[in-house]
Amino acid sequence: LPSKTKRRLPSPIPKFEYTVRFLKMNIGFYGCYLLVSESEKPLYRGKCYVGFTVNPERRIKQHNRGSRYGGAWRTSNRGPWEMVLVVHGFPNEICALRFEWAWQHPDRSRRLRVLKLRKRQKESALDHHIKILSQMLNVGPWNRLPLTVRWLCEKYETMLKNTIVTPPHIEVISGPLNIGDRSEVENYDFTLSDACKLCYNSVMQGSLLTCVDQRCRANFHIICLANEFRKSEAQFVIPVIGVCPNCKTQLKWGTLVSKNMIRIRDEKFN
């Protein structure tokens, strides 16, 4: 009989190699949004809905047209719906979908159920969902993601803007979202070099990060800069914020990586 051979397991991906692969995915738009019904029917007015989208403008149109046109059955014929805000900056679709599910089911989420975020008797559905969101942005793993909270409706922003508390690196902004707008990336003049400013070794294109400060534009290995940023919080694999070793400008890790990865993708396909 042939001898039994042990199945050879694949070698585990080194921690930072996995981190690099993970961060390279951060070039698409993945958002979780909050809707509120402005229906004339008292039964539906003020109801809220949480969802996931890659295109908020298209998604709100689908909700208002009904389930036959791609809207959710829970929102069909219960509008018109107003998109209050969208949370974006997730590194991938799975991460955003998990955020959506936890926002919808705080009593079942392993991260949130201990907070006991039950709706109070006189609390509106909108206030309750904003309260849940504020708590989510301050607990792991979401409190370390490069997220942005964007108010899309001025009326509700005026009412609720002071109710969302976030970590320093998570921005709360307002205004319309143009997913196709590349001006933020195109305005940066990236200078390519073959030397890392930290280790002075050559840098392959796929492992390059360039400081986004126009006066600096220093180049680094992703791992070298991550290690530098992590000196004050070595227990975490992915940093949140740090200072450029060359120009001392404070940089958000998520913003830095996403701008560089978009540039690399554009150079590859152009």
Secondary structure as the mmCIF struct_conf table of DSSP 4:
data_model
#
loop_
_struct_conf.conf_type_id
_struct_conf.id
_struct_conf.beg_label_comp_id
_struct_conf.beg_label_asym_id
_struct_conf.beg_label_seq_id
_struct_conf.end_label_comp_id
_struct_conf.end_label_asym_id
_struct_conf.end_label_seq_id
HELX_LH_PP_P HELX_LH_PP_P1 PRO A 2 LYS A 4
HELX_LH_PP_P HELX_LH_PP_P2 LYS A 6 PRO A 14
HELX_RH_AL_P HELX_RH_AL_P1 LYS A 15 LEU A 23
TURN_TY1_P TURN_TY1_P1 LYS A 24 ILE A 27
BEND BEND1 GLY A 28 GLY A 28
STRN STRN1 GLY A 31 SER A 37
BEND BEND2 GLU A 40 LYS A 41
TURN_TY1_P TURN_TY1_P2 PRO A 42 GLY A 46
STRN STRN2 CYS A 48 THR A 53
BEND BEND3 VAL A 54 VAL A 54
HELX_RH_AL_P HELX_RH_AL_P2 PRO A 56 ARG A 65
HELX_RH_3T_P HELX_RH_3T_P1 SER A 67 TYR A 69
TURN_TY1_P TURN_TY1_P3 GLY A 70 GLY A 70
TURN_TY1_P TURN_TY1_P4 TRP A 73 ASN A 77
BEND BEND4 ARG A 78 ARG A 78
STRN STRN3 TRP A 81 HIS A 88
BEND BEND5 PRO A 91 ASN A 92
HELX_RH_AL_P HELX_RH_AL_P3 GLU A 93 GLN A 104
TURN_TY1_P TURN_TY1_P5 PRO A 106 ARG A 108
TURN_TY1_P TURN_TY1_P6 ARG A 110 LEU A 112
HELX_RH_3T_P HELX_RH_3T_P2 ARG A 113 LEU A 115
HELX_LH_PP_P HELX_LH_PP_P3 ARG A 118 ARG A 120
TURN_TY1_P TURN_TY1_P7 GLN A 121 LYS A 122
HELX_RH_AL_P HELX_RH_AL_P4 ALA A 125 MET A 136
TURN_TY1_P TURN_TY1_P8 LEU A 137 ASN A 138
BEND BEND6 VAL A 139 VAL A 139
TURN_TY1_P TURN_TY1_P9 GLY A 140 PRO A 141
HELX_RH_3T_P HELX_RH_3T_P3 TRP A 142 ARG A 144
BEND BEND7 LEU A 145 LEU A 145
STRN STRN4 THR A 148 TRP A 151
HELX_RH_AL_P HELX_RH_AL_P5 GLU A 154 LEU A 160
HELX_RH_3T_P HELX_RH_3T_P4 LYS A 161 THR A 163
TURN_TY1_P TURN_TY1_P10 PRO A 168 HIS A 169
BEND BEND8 ILE A 170 ILE A 170
STRN STRN5 GLU A 171 SER A 174
BEND BEND9 GLY A 175 GLY A 175
TURN_TY1_P TURN_TY1_P11 ILE A 179 GLY A 180
HELX_RH_AL_P HELX_RH_AL_P6 SER A 183 GLU A 186
TURN_TY1_P TURN_TY1_P12 ASN A 187 ASN A 187
HELX_LH_PP_P HELX_LH_PP_P4 PHE A 190 LEU A 192
BEND BEND10 ASP A 194 ASP A 194
TURN_TY1_P TURN_TY1_P13 LYS A 197 CYS A 199
HELX_RH_3T_P HELX_RH_3T_P5 GLN A 205 SER A 207
STRN STRN6 LEU A 208 THR A 210
TURN_TY1_P TURN_TY1_P14 GLN A 214 CYS A 216
STRN STRN7 ASN A 219 HIS A 221
HELX_RH_AL_P HELX_RH_AL_P7 ILE A 222 PHE A 229
HELX_RH_3T_P HELX_RH_3T_P6 ARG A 230 SER A 232
TURN_TY1_P TURN_TY1_P15 ALA A 234 GLN A 235
BEND BEND11 VAL A 237 ILE A 238
STRN STRN8 ILE A 241 VAL A 243
TURN_TY1_P TURN_TY1_P16 PRO A 245 CYS A 247
STRN STRN9 GLN A 250 LYS A 252
HELX_RH_AL_P HELX_RH_AL_P8 TRP A 253 PHE A 269
#
